[in-house]
Amino acid sequence: MIGKALSLLPPTEQLELIPPMLCRAHGLTSLRDALLYVHRPPPDAHLGQLMLVRHLSQQRLAFEELLTQDLSLKRLRAVVRQRHAPALGAPGRLHRRLLRALPFRLTAAQQRVGDEVARDLAQTQPMLRLVQGDVGSGKTVVAALAALAAVEAGYQVALIAPTELLAEQHLRNFRHWLQPLGIEVEWLAGKVTGKARKQALARVAEGAAVVVGTHALMQEGVTFARLGLVIVDEQHRFGVQQRLALHEKGRKDQLVPHQLVLTATPIPRTLQPSTHLHTSPPPPAPCSTHPATLCGWTGIARP
């Protein structure tokens, strides 16, 4: 099958999509030659280069794929920028109260990323930002601060996670941080059924400030009064149509919600709008080694 496909390859002039000037500037072979070499290497082919994916033919194919992806993302971003989102304003009173209440100080990376997110949220162009950091690097508190910007501006926030276990972790953190500020955090997941589900749906439709849940947030029957920010944890575990479904729930009066994506495991299609939390919080103090095998932790792990 591969041999037949190669035999039907058109001439280089018809097959090539990258301008010759760009190929020459980067030392790229033609697409036709690259395909033929990779699938039918000659007897004197350098096997070491091929095994390490360092041959010029392989680099040519990789260049084409990455260039295509980059151009596609730029086109998508151009479409997104034609839309409008609510300007949520600068961090305010709730933001300051949460920072004072936290039992730890934000790291330099958390402050930097939080400032970048806040600047995006203050614009009328829809934010599409991915925050990537290792587990424990402090992505959740950055998301909570972003949520407060939406709440202070009078908009709702939806946080969705792919599993109930992960969603419940976010629910505990958000309730622990936000309820002392007078902000109720609604819970909507598959196991919320019957009367409890109807009541939760009613509160969301009436304007519950923050809603945390799983795929249940994307289902029909879930309506938001004024959705301004969508936070998605590990978005690659959701289908494209699922993510669009939640995003479309916030479309109202020609406005679409901002989007903040959290992940510890980025994949290529999610790298374009990325911001990285490069540093993790300081490690806890060493464990004590008394005969009772008790450990004393003086550090505080950041959600």
TIFI-802751 format. One record per residue (C-alpha): x, y, z; residue number from 1; residue in one letter. Coordinates in Angstrom, 2 decimals. Last residue first. Layout:
<recs>
X|Y|Z|NUM|A
...
</recs>
This chain:
<recs>
-2.78|23.30|46.19|303|P
0.34|24.53|47.97|302|R
2.02|22.23|50.45|301|A
2.75|23.93|53.75|300|I
6.16|23.44|55.30|299|G
6.70|22.59|58.96|298|T
6.03|18.89|58.66|297|W
6.80|16.83|61.76|296|G
6.93|13.10|61.15|295|C
6.35|10.58|63.92|294|L
8.11|7.24|63.82|293|T
7.50|6.53|67.53|292|A
11.24|5.88|67.89|291|P
11.92|9.53|66.90|290|H
13.20|10.24|63.41|289|T
11.90|13.74|62.63|288|S
10.98|14.32|59.02|287|C
12.95|16.86|57.03|286|P
11.33|20.29|56.55|285|A
8.81|20.62|53.75|284|P
9.98|21.41|50.23|283|P
9.86|25.04|49.07|282|P
7.00|25.70|46.64|281|P
7.58|24.68|43.03|280|S
9.13|26.82|40.33|279|T
8.61|27.00|36.60|278|H
4.89|27.69|36.60|277|L
4.57|27.91|32.84|276|H
2.30|29.96|30.65|275|T
0.86|28.40|27.53|274|S
-1.42|29.63|24.75|273|P
0.26|27.52|22.03|272|Q
1.13|24.38|24.00|271|L
-2.25|22.64|23.98|270|T
-1.95|20.89|20.61|269|R
1.48|19.55|21.54|268|P
0.54|17.79|24.80|267|I
0.89|19.27|28.27|266|P
0.83|16.98|31.33|265|T
0.57|19.06|34.51|264|A
-2.41|21.00|33.20|263|T
-4.61|23.98|33.88|262|L
-6.64|25.76|31.19|261|V
-8.08|29.25|31.64|260|L
-10.81|30.37|29.26|259|Q
-12.55|33.76|29.04|258|H
-16.26|33.68|28.39|257|P
-17.93|34.71|25.12|256|V
-19.76|37.97|24.45|255|L
-22.15|38.78|21.58|254|Q
-24.97|39.33|24.11|253|D
-24.47|35.84|25.54|252|K
-22.10|32.97|24.85|251|R
-21.36|31.32|28.20|250|G
-23.05|28.03|27.42|249|K
-21.02|28.00|24.20|248|E
-17.81|27.45|26.17|247|H
-19.29|24.43|27.94|246|L
-20.32|22.81|24.67|245|A
-17.03|23.73|23.00|244|L
-15.11|21.77|25.61|243|R
-17.32|18.73|25.06|242|Q
-17.08|19.03|21.28|241|Q
-13.28|18.98|21.46|240|V
-13.29|15.90|23.66|239|G
-12.11|16.12|27.24|238|F
-9.01|14.45|28.63|237|R
-6.82|16.94|26.77|236|H
-8.35|19.67|28.93|235|Q
-6.46|18.61|32.07|234|E
-8.29|21.11|34.32|233|D
-10.63|23.53|32.55|232|V
-11.47|26.94|34.01|231|I
-14.29|28.81|32.25|230|V
-14.70|32.50|33.03|229|L
-17.52|35.00|32.40|228|G
-20.72|32.97|32.67|227|L
-23.71|35.23|33.27|226|R
-26.97|33.41|34.03|225|A
-25.66|29.94|33.36|224|F
-27.66|27.04|32.01|223|T
-27.26|23.31|32.60|222|V
-30.24|21.55|31.00|221|G
-28.16|19.90|28.35|220|E
-24.93|18.50|29.69|219|Q
-21.60|20.30|29.79|218|M
-21.51|20.87|33.56|217|L
-22.16|17.15|34.11|216|A
-18.78|16.44|32.52|215|H
-17.30|17.23|35.94|214|T
-18.04|19.90|38.51|213|G
-17.26|23.18|40.22|212|V
-19.60|26.17|40.00|211|V
-18.66|29.62|41.27|210|V
-20.92|32.69|41.57|209|A
-24.32|30.99|41.54|208|A
-26.31|33.15|39.08|207|G
-29.97|32.09|38.98|206|E
-29.27|29.37|36.42|205|A
-26.57|27.94|38.70|204|V
-28.93|28.02|41.70|203|R
-31.65|26.27|39.70|202|A
-29.27|23.60|38.48|201|L
-28.18|22.92|42.07|200|A
-31.79|22.63|43.25|199|Q
-32.65|20.25|40.45|198|K
-29.55|18.18|41.19|197|R
-30.34|17.91|44.90|196|A
-33.94|16.89|44.09|195|K
-32.84|13.95|42.00|194|G
-29.17|13.44|41.29|193|T
-25.69|14.67|42.20|192|V
-23.62|11.59|41.34|191|K
-22.93|12.89|37.86|190|G
-21.40|16.11|39.12|189|A
-22.49|19.63|40.06|188|L
-21.13|21.40|43.14|187|W
-21.79|25.09|43.85|186|E
-19.23|27.30|45.60|185|V
-20.69|30.00|47.83|184|E
-18.75|33.25|48.08|183|I
-18.87|35.10|51.41|182|G
-15.09|35.59|51.65|181|L
-14.88|32.76|54.22|180|P
-16.57|30.62|51.51|179|Q
-13.83|31.36|49.00|178|L
-10.68|29.68|50.31|177|W
-11.96|26.48|51.92|176|H
-14.78|26.22|49.38|175|R
-12.32|26.56|46.51|174|F
-9.91|24.01|47.96|173|N
-12.59|21.44|48.75|172|R
-14.24|21.83|45.35|171|L
-10.91|21.56|43.53|170|H
-10.22|18.26|45.27|169|Q
-13.78|17.16|44.50|168|E
-13.18|17.84|40.79|167|A
-10.06|15.67|40.85|166|L
-11.92|12.75|42.42|165|L
-14.99|13.33|40.24|164|E
-12.88|12.95|37.12|163|T
-12.29|15.12|34.04|162|P
-12.29|18.50|35.84|161|A
-14.51|21.53|35.22|160|I
-14.41|24.94|36.86|159|L
-17.25|27.30|35.93|158|A
-17.08|30.94|37.01|157|V
-19.96|33.42|37.05|156|Q
-19.78|37.13|36.39|155|Y
-20.43|40.22|38.53|154|G
-17.04|41.90|38.08|153|A
-16.00|40.81|41.58|152|E
-16.89|37.22|40.68|151|V
-14.79|37.31|37.51|150|A
-11.71|38.67|39.29|149|A
-12.28|36.17|42.09|148|L
-12.09|33.31|39.60|147|A
-8.66|34.46|38.47|146|A
-7.46|34.33|42.07|145|L
-8.87|30.81|42.40|144|A
-7.13|29.70|39.20|143|A
-3.77|30.95|40.50|142|V
-4.52|29.10|43.75|141|V
-5.10|25.92|41.78|140|T
-1.90|26.14|39.72|139|K
0.39|26.00|42.75|138|G
3.46|23.99|41.73|137|S
2.22|20.96|43.65|136|G
1.81|18.75|40.59|135|V
4.10|20.15|37.92|134|D
3.15|23.24|36.01|133|G
1.35|24.32|32.88|132|Q
-1.03|27.27|32.80|131|V
-2.83|27.40|29.46|130|L
-4.33|30.68|28.35|129|R
-7.20|31.50|26.03|128|L
-8.40|34.93|27.10|127|M
-11.24|36.37|25.06|126|P
-10.45|39.88|23.79|125|Q
-12.14|42.56|25.88|124|T
-9.09|42.82|28.12|123|Q
-8.98|42.82|31.93|122|A
-8.91|39.03|31.98|121|L
-5.65|39.01|30.05|120|D
-3.96|41.35|32.51|119|R
-5.16|39.22|35.42|118|A
-3.77|36.07|33.77|117|V
-0.35|37.68|33.35|116|E
-0.38|38.92|36.97|115|D
-1.28|35.44|38.25|114|G
1.51|33.93|36.18|113|V
4.08|36.31|37.69|112|R
2.76|35.97|41.24|111|Q
2.67|32.18|40.99|110|Q
6.21|32.10|39.59|109|A
7.53|34.37|42.37|108|A
5.97|32.03|44.91|107|T
2.77|33.04|46.67|106|L
2.98|33.38|50.42|105|R
1.50|30.74|52.66|104|F
-1.38|30.31|55.12|103|P
-3.70|32.16|52.69|102|L
-5.96|34.70|54.39|101|A
-4.07|37.83|53.34|100|R
-3.97|36.69|49.70|99|L
-7.68|35.91|49.84|98|L
-8.53|39.36|51.20|97|R
-6.46|41.09|48.51|96|R
-8.23|39.25|45.68|95|H
-11.61|39.90|47.28|94|L
-10.88|43.64|47.40|93|R
-9.79|44.03|43.80|92|G
-7.72|42.50|41.04|91|P
-8.06|44.62|37.87|90|A
-11.12|44.53|35.62|89|G
-13.22|41.71|34.23|88|L
-13.44|42.95|30.65|87|A
-16.23|40.79|29.25|86|P
-15.31|38.86|26.13|85|A
-15.36|39.77|22.46|84|H
-14.85|37.76|19.30|83|R
-12.56|38.72|16.44|82|Q
-9.67|37.57|18.56|81|R
-10.95|33.99|18.41|80|V
-10.81|33.99|14.61|79|V
-7.22|35.27|14.64|78|A
-6.36|32.65|17.25|77|R
-7.70|29.91|14.99|76|L
-5.62|31.19|12.09|75|R
-2.53|31.35|14.29|74|K
-3.25|27.82|15.51|73|L
-3.48|26.54|11.96|72|S
-0.26|28.31|11.01|71|L
1.57|26.73|13.94|70|D
0.20|23.27|13.19|69|Q
1.21|23.48|9.54|68|T
4.68|24.72|10.47|67|L
5.08|21.88|12.96|66|L
4.07|19.27|10.40|65|E
6.24|20.72|7.63|64|E
9.28|21.01|9.89|63|F
8.82|17.41|11.07|62|A
8.73|16.18|7.48|61|L
11.90|18.11|6.61|60|R
13.59|16.93|9.81|59|Q
12.92|13.35|8.76|58|Q
14.49|13.94|5.36|57|S
17.45|15.76|6.90|56|L
18.22|12.75|9.09|55|H
18.11|13.30|12.82|54|R
15.31|10.95|13.83|53|V
17.70|9.03|16.13|52|L
17.08|5.76|14.27|51|M
17.38|7.53|10.93|50|L
20.65|9.19|11.90|49|Q
22.14|5.89|13.01|48|G
20.88|4.09|9.91|47|L
22.84|6.36|7.57|46|H
21.46|5.20|4.21|45|A
23.92|3.42|1.92|44|D
21.37|0.86|0.69|43|P
18.84|3.61|-0.09|42|P
15.97|4.40|2.31|41|P
12.55|3.65|0.84|40|R
9.93|5.05|3.23|39|H
12.07|7.84|4.70|38|V
13.91|8.56|1.45|37|Y
10.79|8.65|-0.73|36|L
8.94|10.96|1.66|35|L
11.90|13.32|2.00|34|A
12.50|13.44|-1.77|33|D
8.86|14.36|-2.39|32|R
8.82|16.99|0.37|31|L
11.89|18.69|-1.06|30|S
15.03|18.96|1.04|29|T
15.27|21.69|3.62|28|L
18.37|23.82|4.22|27|G
16.45|26.36|6.27|26|H
16.90|29.33|3.92|25|A
16.65|27.08|0.88|24|R
13.28|25.71|1.95|23|C
12.02|29.22|2.73|22|L
13.02|30.46|-0.73|21|M
11.40|27.41|-2.33|20|P
8.01|28.32|-0.77|19|P
6.57|25.52|1.37|18|I
3.62|23.69|-0.22|17|L
5.50|21.26|-2.47|16|E
3.48|18.52|-4.14|15|L
2.83|20.15|-7.51|14|Q
6.38|21.40|-8.15|13|E
7.84|18.21|-6.67|12|T
6.07|16.00|-9.17|11|P
2.99|14.06|-8.00|10|P
3.32|11.02|-5.72|9|L
1.44|8.07|-7.22|8|L
4.36|5.64|-6.95|7|S
4.69|6.54|-3.28|6|L
1.07|5.61|-2.62|5|A
1.54|2.27|-4.38|4|K
4.63|1.50|-2.33|3|G
2.82|2.40|0.90|2|I
0.00|0.00|0.00|1|M
</recs>
